[in-house]
Amino acid sequence: MKPDHEPTPHPAEGGDSGAGTWHTNQFAGGAPYPTRHYTHVDCGDHGSRYLELPAESLQIIRAIHEAAHAVIALAGGAHLHHTKIDKPGSPGDTAGATGICGLTDSQSVAAYCAAGERADDRWLRDNGLWTARRAVCVEIGARADRQTLLALNSHVGFGDTDIHYQAVHDLADRLIDQHWDQITTLAGHLVERLYLDGSDVATLTEIDGPACTCGRSAARRQARRPWRCWIPAPRPATRWHRR
């Protein structure tokens, strides 16, 4: 954190702020990182080290994150290639990936981007593990998701654009409420198996997505290394989420 940064006013730690009082006392990638929750602790670029969860719970929350991306993508009309999480204790800052194509509706893309962090926040609350510090860590852990949406839609921002990111959170929350049972079911299988392809997910969630629009589904399993791209521009294309 930059020592000369002046944090925004904040409520007592543990508060849940509305759209008008997001905070900028955290830094990620060398820039202020707006958060709807507040903690005085500098959570760094990734935040996971401050989650302070047992290894088993950390693996579950990773699975919840990717399962939420997968389910909300399917619900929005995407084709799902796969969803995966890394083995417990794997090195590196990323913990999972979800590959999709054909997601073009702007609201569905927004919900997909925010689904991981909002599902993580809900899981912490449902299991009596929520603290403001962990909530901030979850938000910072979704940095790549937020950057993707902000790059795709210049109307979304944090008080300086037409659409506040709070509205994106609210949209994701509503869809997560509708599909929570499917998300938790999928996450349970993901913890056990680490990797699920689109047909596995369709069977487990009973959401049958459309056909692949990019032509890469068949080649996916033979690839030695996953191909990377991001969420689609406004035409059918293949994109990956990786955090």
Secondary structure, 3 states (H helix, E strand, C coil): CCCCCCCCCCCCCCCECCHHHCECCCEECCEECCECECCCCCCCCCCHHHCCCCHHHHHHHHHHHHHHHHHHHHHCCCEEEEEEECCCCCCCCCCEEEEEECCCCHHHHHHHHHHHHHHHHHHHHHCCCCCHHHHHHHHHHCHHHHHHHHHHCCCEECCCCCEEHHHHHHHHHHHHHHHHHHHHHHHHHHHHHCEEEHHHHHHHHCCCCCCCCCCCCCCHHHCCCCCCCCCCCCCCCEEEEEC
